[in-house]
């Protein structure tokens, strides 16, 4: 894979993944404490998985593996989206409180999809 990117840290999609993880950590701090090992842990794990998979895929230095890890990141984004919806329905947070997370989720979905398609076309 030929690219000007020297590090995953240079990727805007990775940077947005980090921003999403921080939002999720802050949002879940206000969830009921009995959910510490339930939905809080699940959401945090999914949120951390997004930039982690992007980083691991880019660090592998092969297009095929990068595409695979981007797909894992897309799965984590979908998982987190579902968990946020459930959190609102359970009244652990409000739609307004989760709005910035939903915005980043939508943006990450688009960015990961475009990046995956571009890499796939290079193979």
N, C-alpha and C positions, 0 to 999 in steps of 0.2 A: 504494500500500500504506500504510494508516494503522496506525501502531504507536507505542508509547511508546519504542521503541528509537531512541536517537539515533545510536548507533554499533554497528558489528559487535562491538566490544569488550564491549558490554553483553550480548551473547548468550552464554548458558551453553554452548551447543553449540560456539561458537567457542573459548571458554575451555578446554573439554574437548579440542578439537582441538589446541590449543597444548600441553596437558599430554601428549597422546599423542605428539606430535612430539618432545618432550623425552625421553620414555621410550624412543622408538625410537633417538634419537641416543645415549643412554647405553648401551642394549642392544647396538647395533652397534659400539660402541667395542671390544668384546671379540671381535668376529668376526675370522677370519683376515685378515691384511693383504692377501693375494692377492685378496680379495673386495672391495677398496676400490672398484674400478670395476664390480663386478658387483652382487651382491645388496645390499651396503651402500648403494651409490648409489641403487639402485631403491627400497629401503625408505625411505630418507630423503626421496627425492623424493615418494613416495606420501604419507608422513606429513605433509610440509610442505604438500602439495596440499590436504589436508583443511581446515585453517583458512583457507588462502589462498583457496580457492573460496568458502567461506562469506563471507569478508570482501568479495571482489569482487562476489559476487551481491547482498549487502545494500547495497553502495555504489552499485549501478546504479540503485536507487530505483524499479525496476519489478518488479511481482510475477512476471511471466513470466520475466524474466531471473534473478531470485532463485531461482525454482524450477529453472531450467536449471542454475545453478551448484551448487545443493544436490544435484542428481543427479550432477554431476561429483564432488562431495565423497563421495557414497555409493559411487561407483565406486572412488575412491581408497581408501576404507575396505575394500572387498572385496579390492582388489589387495593392500593391506597384510596383511590377514588371511591370504591365500594365501601371501604371502612369509614370514610368521611360521611358518606350518605347515611350509613347505619348510625354513626355517632350523633348526627343531627336528629334522626328519627327517635333515638333513645334519649334525646335532650341533654347529651353530654356537652354539646356546643350548639351555637346558633349558625344559621346560614351566613349571616353577616360575619361572624367570627371565623368561618371557614372559607370565606370568599377569596382571600389571597391564595390559599392553598389550591382551591379549584381553578383559579386563573393560571397558576403555574403548572398544574396538572395538564390542563388543556394545551398550554404552550409546549410543555415537554413531550406530550403525545405527538404533536405535529413535528417537532424538531427531530425526535427519535425516528419517526417514520420516514421523514425526508432523508436523514443521514443514512439510514439503513438502505433505502432505495438507491441512493447515490453510490454507496459502497458495493451493493449488489450489481449495479451496472458496470462497475470497474472489473469485476471478476472475469 
